[in-house]
């Protein structure tokens, strides 16, 4: 998946389902998707390793995809926008 499309997809999923993530996952995902910070910048803010931020984002992405596969709100919204 093209990196920009992936970022937009997960940004949209975070907007819809972000409150279902743990507080720490919400913080990391918000800094990454909404504030457009790098993994290193987030790691410095949160005071953990860059790898920990990477792992947190991967887990968040997996959880958001699982929620979307069950709920399907983003798919419905996309279809409605198409007309």
PyMOL commands that set and color helices and strands:
alter all, ss='L'
color gray80, all
select helices_A, chain A and resi 3-20+23-34+39-46+50-71+73-82
alter helices_A, ss='H'
color red, helices_A
deselect
rebuild
show_as cartoon
